[in-house]
Amino acid sequence: MSLRKFISNKSIAALAVIMTAFANTSAFAQAAVAETAKKPVDMGPVYKSAIFYALAFLLLCLFIAIIGKALKVYELTREAQDKPKGINWNTVNAVLFALFLIVGLYGVYWEYTVHGNMILPEAASEHGKKIDQMFNITLILTTIVFIATHILLFGFAYYYKYTNKRKAYYYPHNNTIERVWTIVPALVLTVLVLMGFLTWRSIFYKIEDPNNKPISIEVTSSQFAWAIRYAGADGVVGTKNFKLINSINALGIDFKDKNTLDDQSADEMVIPVNKPVRLILNSKDVIHSFFMPHFRVQLNTVPGMTSYFEFTPTITTEEMKAKTNDPTFKYLFLCNKICGDGHYKMQKEVKVVSIAEYEAWLKEQPTYLTDDLRKEFNLPVTPVAPAPVDAVADTAAVKTNQLALKN
Ligand SMILES: [Cu+2]
């Protein structure tokens, strides 16, 4: 069989396949129309369905395959007629590389300008500013390196495309270049790592201001909820023991410890602005991650182990609503570790308020100690009025409690 005949046979076969495919599609379409006519179902706009995109993708593949085949036919025809090659694929590849660079760099610019606005608002905590500064320095450095290396990579592929006027130069090794591209990144990374280390150290090991002592809040994670415990008037979150966990004592609080008697439970986290907050974090079942994105706070909560984090909120919820121009703005804390199928439910609101609002809110929160728990721990059923820590020793009620504890 001659080449020309082979090509035409092949083209007819390909055409037949395409025709069959289109015929089938139209048969499908007819069937679908008939079906829709029978019972009208509102499927929403067509572009919202996954099948639409799957079909569009298949159609694109088919289109590319047809173009590919047509080009092949064109080339084979030229070859059969002993004509020089019609398409210089080296040039096509080189131009595609250059196009990819331009489109890619525009994509980077677009990402930074359009999605750049979607990142978190400014840090709402003292140490958060340092974290953001570190993040920005790293981002600027890596962006410069990213753009430079990609211009070189795609630029070389375009500029040094194959031509029979030039021969490749064999250049296997250069010690100076090796030294430069080893030492420069090593130095930059050393500076970045040291900066990270020193920033982290300044966040964790800071000297406590005796005039502005932190308020303690305990957060316990479990699948799939958070329990918040405030220290109460004494400022101390009392001890827990997992062996005491039962249906009425979900956290296993040890009420033999007098520091627990005024501990309060809360459904949301309310914290005063410009006052340090000491978080006491632990977990009842698996490892979760306590995450407060706006305050740049994240720490694992680990069963059998307590972790701590101290931070100072600097922007109230109301101020942030104004700054972000979003009246629905809410601070959140959430779980940042896939801990099971209900993981997505693990989030609670954080409200940053003035100290006066905080104190008023705290008064409304119930104590963990209920009458049932008083009975279980042999404590007098008359509730103990929360009192300042200095006055606690003088309170008759506490004396009664201590007596009860001794018994
Ligand atoms: Cu989780």
Residues whose N, C-alpha, C, O or C-beta is under 5 A from the ligand:
A	BS01	CU	H288 C335 N336 K337 I338 C339 H343 M346
